[in-house]
C-alpha cells in the first residue's frame, strides 16, 4: 500500500480512507479523500493557507476532529482545500490546509459534506507498516 486516498461504499454516505508512511500522511490523505467527495482535488488552486489545530483523547477521535475542522473551515470560509500539511504530536494535531474560494462553475461541487462520523472509524498500521486513517462522512 502506497501513500494515497480512496473512497469506499457505505449506504447513503461515503467512506474516506487515507494511507501513508506515517500517521500524519494518512491524515493528509484522508483529508484529500474528503475534498474528492466534493470535487476533483487537482482543480483546487493552492492560493490561501488556513491553520487548523485540534486534539483528542485517541487517534480515532483525532481523525474525526480533524475532518470536522476541515468541514467547518470549508463552510465558513467557502473554500476548498487541495493540499494538507499535518503534524501530529501524541493526540495533538497542527495543520495547514491550502486551497481557494469555491468557484462553482470550475469546481462543480458534487455534494456537501455535513461531517465525519464514527462509522467504520479506524486509525492504525496495516501489516505492511503503512498507516491507515478512515471513517465515513455524512453527505
C-alpha positions as CSV (number, residue, x, y, z in Angstrom):
1,X,0.0,0.0,0.0
2,X,1.4,3.4,-1.0
3,X,0.5,6.9,0.1
4,X,-2.8,7.9,-1.3
5,X,-6.5,8.1,-0.7
6,X,-9.6,6.1,-1.5
7,X,-13.4,6.2,-1.2
8,X,-15.4,3.2,0.0
9,X,-19.1,2.4,-0.2
10,X,-21.3,2.8,2.8
11,X,-25.0,3.0,2.3
12,X,-26.1,6.6,1.5
13,X,-22.9,8.1,2.8
14,X,-19.3,7.6,1.7
15,X,-16.2,6.3,3.3
16,X,-12.9,8.2,3.1
17,X,-9.5,6.5,3.6
18,X,-6.0,7.8,3.7
19,X,-2.8,5.7,3.5
20,X,0.7,6.9,4.3
21,X,4.1,6.0,5.7
22,X,3.2,8.0,8.8
23,X,0.1,8.7,10.8
24,X,0.3,12.4,9.6
25,X,0.5,11.3,6.0
26,X,-2.6,9.1,6.4
27,X,-4.5,12.0,7.9
28,X,-3.4,14.3,5.0
29,X,-4.6,11.7,2.5
30,X,-7.9,11.2,4.4
31,X,-8.4,15.0,4.0
32,X,-7.7,14.6,0.3
33,X,-10.4,11.9,0.1
34,X,-12.7,14.4,1.9
35,X,-12.1,17.0,-0.8
36,X,-12.5,14.4,-3.5
37,X,-16.1,13.7,-2.2
38,X,-16.9,17.3,-3.2
39,X,-14.7,18.0,-6.3
40,X,-11.6,16.9,-8.2
41,X,-8.7,17.9,-5.9
42,X,-6.5,18.7,-8.9
43,X,-8.9,21.5,-9.8
44,X,-8.3,23.3,-6.4
45,X,-5.7,26.1,-6.7
46,X,-3.3,26.5,-3.8
47,X,-3.8,30.2,-3.1
48,X,-4.5,30.5,0.6
49,X,-3.4,28.6,3.8
50,X,-5.6,28.1,6.8
51,X,-4.1,26.9,10.1
52,X,-6.0,24.2,12.0
53,X,-5.3,22.8,15.4
54,X,-7.2,20.1,17.3
55,X,-6.7,17.5,19.9
56,X,-8.5,14.4,21.2
57,X,-8.2,11.5,23.6
58,X,-7.1,9.0,20.9
59,X,-6.1,8.7,17.3
60,X,-9.6,7.8,16.1
61,X,-11.3,10.7,17.7
62,X,-8.5,12.9,16.5
63,X,-9.3,11.9,12.9
64,X,-12.9,12.8,13.3
65,X,-12.0,16.1,14.9
66,X,-9.5,16.9,12.1
67,X,-12.0,16.1,9.3
68,X,-14.8,18.0,11.1
69,X,-12.5,21.0,11.5
70,X,-11.9,20.9,7.7
71,X,-15.7,20.7,7.1
72,X,-16.2,23.7,9.3
73,X,-13.4,25.7,7.6
74,X,-14.8,24.9,4.2
75,X,-18.3,26.0,5.2
76,X,-17.4,29.3,7.0
77,X,-14.7,30.4,4.6
78,X,-16.4,29.0,1.5
79,X,-13.2,27.3,0.5
80,X,-12.0,24.0,-0.9
81,X,-8.6,22.6,0.0
82,X,-6.2,20.8,-2.3
83,X,-3.1,20.2,-0.1
84,X,-2.6,19.5,3.6
85,X,0.4,19.6,5.8
86,X,-0.2,17.7,9.1
87,X,1.9,17.4,12.2
88,X,0.8,15.1,15.0
89,X,2.4,15.1,18.4
90,X,0.6,12.5,20.6
91,X,-3.0,13.3,20.2
92,X,-2.5,16.9,19.1
93,X,-2.7,17.9,15.5
94,X,-1.4,21.1,13.9
95,X,-2.1,21.5,10.2
96,X,-2.2,23.8,7.3
97,X,-5.0,23.4,4.7
98,X,-4.1,25.1,1.4
99,X,-6.8,25.9,-1.2
100,X,-9.0,28.6,-2.6
101,X,-12.5,30.1,-2.6
102,X,-15.1,27.8,-4.2
103,X,-15.7,28.6,-7.8
104,X,-18.9,26.7,-8.6
105,X,-18.5,26.7,-12.4
106,X,-15.0,25.3,-12.2
107,X,-15.2,23.1,-9.1
108,X,-18.7,21.8,-9.8
109,X,-19.3,20.6,-6.2
110,X,-21.0,17.2,-6.2
111,X,-22.3,17.2,-2.7
112,X,-21.9,19.0,0.6
113,X,-20.2,17.0,3.4
114,X,-22.0,17.6,6.7
115,X,-19.4,15.9,8.9
116,X,-17.3,13.0,9.8
117,X,-18.9,10.1,11.7
118,X,-17.7,7.3,14.0
119,X,-18.8,4.7,11.5
120,X,-16.1,2.4,10.1
121,X,-13.6,4.6,12.1
122,X,-10.1,3.2,12.1
123,X,-6.6,4.6,12.6
124,X,-3.7,2.2,12.7
125,X,-0.9,0.4,11.0
126,X,-1.5,-2.3,8.4
127,X,0.6,-5.5,8.3
128,X,2.9,-3.8,5.8
129,X,3.7,-0.9,8.2
130,X,1.6,1.6,6.3
131,X,-0.8,3.8,8.3
132,X,-4.5,3.8,7.5
133,X,-6.9,6.5,8.6
134,X,-10.5,6.0,7.6
135,X,-14.1,6.9,8.5
136,X,-17.5,7.6,6.9
137,X,-18.6,11.1,6.1
138,X,-22.2,12.2,6.1
139,X,-23.2,13.8,2.8
